């Protein structure tokens, strides 16, 4: 039931959001364990960049899922700027703008992306 409601919200959001060559879409997916981010050009149907929070998995230093989401947003922003992407459209994927989603977005903004 919860997943079905999220998918309905996601469909409604995606009906209004389009990523172009000048302003691609930053889409996120949240699993129980990790967060995944992709920058997508919907006009050409191409994924320009994709990262996951798996890169911050370390046995020595434990970080929370929210902290890793913020670091993921920062890292994704750095790589996007290297590709020449500065402005994006944020697609929260039907998730509420709180917790890991908010940390990810703030990290991306801190990295230099403009929403």
RODO-2510 file (C-alpha; in nm, 4 decimals, decimal comma):
residues 115
     n   res          X          Y          Z
     1     x     0,0000     0,0000     0,0000
     2     x     0,2750     0,2436     0,0958
     3     x     0,4767     0,1616    -0,2159
     4     x     0,1706     0,2006    -0,4370
     5     x     0,1032     0,5498    -0,2986
     6     x     0,4672     0,6475    -0,3582
     7     x     0,4459     0,5265    -0,7185
     8     x     0,1285     0,7307    -0,7746
     9     x     0,3044     1,0411    -0,6371
    10     x     0,6070     0,9656    -0,8532
    11     x     0,3929     0,9388    -1,1680
    12     x     0,2253     1,2694    -1,0877
    13     x     0,5636     1,4400    -1,0357
    14     x     0,7126     1,2883    -1,3532
    15     x     0,4175     1,4199    -1,5537
    16     x     0,5303     1,7722    -1,4689
    17     x     0,9088     1,7339    -1,4799
    18     x     1,1244     1,6931    -1,7907
    19     x     1,5013     1,6924    -1,8144
    20     x     1,6567     1,8615    -2,1169
    21     x     2,0095     1,8988    -2,2462
    22     x     2,0463     2,2383    -2,0780
    23     x     1,8736     2,1374    -1,7545
    24     x     1,8804     1,7582    -1,6962
    25     x     1,6769     1,5778    -1,4319
    26     x     1,8366     1,4589    -1,1073
    27     x     1,6453     1,1462    -1,0091
    28     x     1,6914     0,9586    -0,6815
    29     x     1,5943     0,6153    -0,5579
    30     x     1,5960     0,5212    -0,1921
    31     x     1,6284     0,1596    -0,0865
    32     x     1,6377     0,0439     0,2736
    33     x     2,0151     0,0303     0,2620
    34     x     2,1442     0,2764     0,0012
    35     x     2,0558     0,5863    -0,1954
    36     x     2,1064     0,6086    -0,5712
    37     x     2,1262     0,9263    -0,7801
    38     x     2,1166     0,9706    -1,1573
    39     x     2,1355     1,2711    -1,3843
    40     x     1,9174     1,2045    -1,6887
    41     x     1,8578     1,3847    -2,0179
    42     x     1,4978     1,2918    -2,1007
    43     x     1,5097     1,4521    -2,4453
    44     x     1,7726     1,2018    -2,5628
    45     x     1,6744     0,9324    -2,3106
    46     x     2,0303     0,9079    -2,1787
    47     x     2,1708     0,8753    -1,8307
    48     x     2,4572     1,1214    -1,8080
    49     x     2,5825     1,0282    -1,4612
    50     x     2,4908     0,7816    -1,1898
    51     x     2,6237     0,7174    -0,8387
    52     x     2,5201     0,5222    -0,5320
    53     x     2,5951     0,5511    -0,1627
    54     x     2,7766     0,2170    -0,1807
    55     x     3,0998     0,4098    -0,2463
    56     x     3,0949     0,5333     0,1162
    57     x     3,0656     0,1859     0,2645
    58     x     3,3620     0,1372     0,4950
    59     x     3,4243    -0,1114     0,7698
    60     x     3,6526     0,1207     0,9671
    61     x     3,4371     0,4309     0,9856
    62     x     3,0644     0,3970     1,0458
    63     x     2,8466     0,6731     0,9036
    64     x     2,4701     0,7016     0,9119
    65     x     2,2522     0,6670     0,6048
    66     x     2,1644     1,0383     0,6239
    67     x     2,5317     1,1381     0,6359
    68     x     2,6122     0,9139     0,3394
    69     x     2,3192     1,0721     0,1482
    70     x     2,4676     1,4184     0,2033
    71     x     2,8102     1,2997     0,0906
    72     x     2,6533     1,1350    -0,2152
    73     x     2,4841     1,4614    -0,3137
    74     x     2,8139     1,6460    -0,2786
    75     x     3,0046     1,3854    -0,4828
    76     x     2,7386     1,3758    -0,7546
    77     x     2,7469     1,7556    -0,7791
    78     x     3,1258     1,7564    -0,8203
    79     x     3,1116     1,5001    -1,1004
    80     x     2,8214     1,6824    -1,2686
    81     x     3,0141     2,0104    -1,2696
    82     x     3,3098     1,8275    -1,4268
    83     x     3,0705     1,7258    -1,7083
    84     x     2,9556     2,0874    -1,7445
    85     x     2,6175     2,0450    -1,5744
    86     x     2,5326     2,3287    -1,3357
    87     x     2,1528     2,3544    -1,3444
    88     x     1,9205     2,0596    -1,2844
    89     x     1,5574     1,9712    -1,2198
    90     x     1,5188     1,7750    -0,8957
    91     x     1,3007     1,4624    -0,9110
    92     x     1,2491     1,3341    -0,5579
    93     x     1,0928     1,0131    -0,6868
    94     x     0,7683     1,0389    -0,4914
    95     x     0,9507     1,0442    -0,1578
    96     x     0,8819     1,3094     0,1035
    97     x     1,1367     1,5899     0,1151
    98     x     1,2824     1,4967     0,4527
    99     x     1,5630     1,2885     0,6010
   100     x     1,7922     1,1285     0,3430
   101     x     1,6224     1,2991     0,0479
   102     x     1,6712     1,6423     0,2035
   103     x     2,0326     1,5638     0,3012
   104     x     2,1041     1,4533    -0,0561
   105     x     1,9532     1,7712    -0,2044
   106     x     2,1421     1,9959     0,0394
   107     x     2,4664     1,8144    -0,0415
   108     x     2,4066     1,8647    -0,4133
   109     x     2,3379     2,2350    -0,3581
   110     x     2,6494     2,2666    -0,1451
   111     x     2,8453     2,1023    -0,4281
   112     x     2,7375     2,3769    -0,6680
   113     x     2,4261     2,2488    -0,8461
   114     x     2,1367     2,4898    -0,8938
   115     x     1,7835     2,3512    -0,8628
***
